[in-house]
């Protein structure tokens, strides 16, 4: 886990929806190809979409890329990193990605390795140079398994490494999985903005906020009455 500053919160979604959250301590924005495909219909090309993200924040933006060869990954990646030094390249875990991670590490380009479903995949990607390992969570929950066991396994494995990757939990679609990922050692979580809003909600919080609000209103009313009495006495 990030010492001193705590885990990172990364948001996903439409640029127009994310803008208002970017001053709330959000680490940055993360895209995926499914969302990108939907948003390209709205904004034009993937480059146009990336520029929209750049307009709403000066924080990091992870753009997911894919390709059939390592060189294709590097060429596509370069077209985005040239746009801004805010860009992080997010690449699905595969054999061709490993060489890309190694090359990009030497070039100083920050990378995410996504679609990680096992500890051995995480280790191989980390050794090749990926800066962030993205263990997927919700698919395990759908199978009735612990959604964050892989997060915990990565934490236990990497925590003594001198130059370890960050463990950024991905496919986190509910507050309970977000809680579990943070508890089990994630350096960060990637969530859509509705989940971010849902995380803030809790029936006990609502209850006690209401109690405090009512009490404060009574105190202010008493203070006003007391002030008026004092003025009359004077």
N, C-alpha and C positions, 0 to 999 in steps of 0.2 A: 504494500500500500504506500501511496505517496506520503512520505514523512513530512510533518509540519503543516501541510496544506490540505490534507484529507483527499478522499476520492474525487475524481472528476465526474461531472455530469455532461454528457454529450447529447444533443438533441437531434432528432430527425423529423423531416416533414417539409411542407411547402415553405419557401423563403418568406412569403407574406405572413404566414402564421408564426414563424419563429422570431421575427424581428423584435417583438416586444419583450422576449425573454432574455435577450442577449446581454442585458445589463444586470442580470440576476446571479452572476457568478458562474454562468455556463462556460464550460471549457471550449466548446466549439460545436460544429455541425458535422454530422456523418450521414452520407447518402448510401443507398443501395440500388442495385440495378432495377429492381421492381418499381421502386418509387421514382427513380430517374425516368424510367420509360413512361410512367403516367404523367410526370411533370413536363417532360419534353413536349407532349401534346399541347400543353398550355403555354410554355415559354419559347418553343422553337427547338434549337439544337441543344445538345448537352453542353456545349460551350456557352450558349446563351443562358442556360440554367445556372451554370457555374458562376457566371458574371452576376446573376441575380443574387446568389448567395453572398458573393463578395460585396454587393451593395448594402446588405443588411448587417454586416458585422466585419470587424477587423480581427476576429479570432480565427483559429484554425478551421479549415473545411476539408473533410476527408471525402474525396471523390472516388467512387468505385469504378475500376476499369477491368477489362478482361481482354483476352486475346488467345490466339492459337499457338503462338511461339513466345519465347522469352523476348526476342527482339521486338515483336509486335507490342508486348506489354510496355517495353521501354520507350518505344516510339510514341505510343498513345499517351503514356504517362508524361513524357516531355512536353507534349502539346498543352497539358494542363498546368504543369509546374511553371511553364513560361508565363502563364497568366498572372501569377502572384506567388510570393513566398509564403502565403497563408495555406497553400494547398498541400495536403497529405494524400498519398496514394494508397488506396484500399484495394488489395488484391486477393482473390480467392485462393485458398490453399491448394497447391498443385505442384507437380514436379517442375513445370516451366516457371512457376513463381519463385522457386528457390534461388535460381541464378539471378532473377530480377531483384530480389531482396538484397543479395550480396552486392550487386552493382550499385543499387540505389543507396545502400549503406555507405559505400565508399564516396559517393557523390554528395552525401549529406542530405539526402531526401528522406523525410520521415515517412514511415510506412505502417499500414495496418495489414495483418494477415487475418482474413475472415474465413468463414465456413470451417472452423476448427471444432472437431467432434471427439478428439482423443488426446490424451496426454502426449503420446508419442508424436502425433502431428504437431502439437504445440512446441515440443522440444526441437524437432527438426526445423520448423520455421524460425524459431528463435536463434538457433545456431547458424542459420543461413543469413541472418541479419535483420529480420523483421523487428521493428521497434515496439509494436503493440500486437499482442496475441488476443484474438477475439473468440473466446469460447462461446458457442451457442448455448442458450439456456432453455427456452420454451419447448423446443422439440423433445427434450428429455422429459419435461413435465407432461407432455401429451402422451408419453409412453408409460406414465405412472412412476417414473424414476425421479431422483433428486435433480432439479433443474440446475443446481449450482455445484454439484459434486466436482465437475471438471474445473470450475473456477477454483475450488479449494485445493484440488490436486496440483493445479498450476502454481498456486501460491506456495504450497509446501515444497514443490520442486524448485522453483525459481528464487525463493527468498534469500538464499545464501550466495547466489551468483553475484559476482563483482559488477558485471555490466548486464543486468537482467532486463528482459523486456517488460513492458507494462501489461497487466492483465486487464483487458477492457471487455466486460461482459456484454455480449450482443444478443439480439432477439430477446430482449427483456420487455415484456408486454403487460406486466401487471405489477402493482406495488409490492405484493408478497415476494415475487421473484427479485425485484429490485432490492428489497430488504435482505433477502438471503444472499445475493451476490455481494453486497457491501459487507455483510457479516462474515462471509467466507473468504474475504481477502482481496476482492477486486480493487484495482487501482482506479477503475472508472466503470460507468455503465452507460449504455446507449439506449435512449428511450424516445418514443414519439411524444410530442408535446402534450397530448391528452393524458398520457400516463404521468407526465411531470405534474400536471394539475391535480390528477387523482391522488398522487403521493401526498400532496399538501392537505388532503381532506382526512378527517378522522372524527367519528362521532363524539369522542371524549373531548377533543379539541373544541368542537362546536359547542358542546355543553358548557365547558369551563370558560370559553370566551364569552358566552352569553351571561354566565354568572358574574364574571368580572365587569362586563359592560353595564349590567344592571346596578351592581354595587357602586361603580364609578359614577353613574348617573345620579344615584341617591346622595353620594358624597358631595358632588358638585351642587346639587340642589340645596343640601344642608349648608354648604359653604356660602352660597348666595344668600340664603335666608339669614344666616348669622351676620353676614356683611351688612345687610340692610338694617338689622337690629342695632348693630354698632353705630351705624350712621345716624339712626334716630336718637340714640342715647347721647350722641355728641351734639 
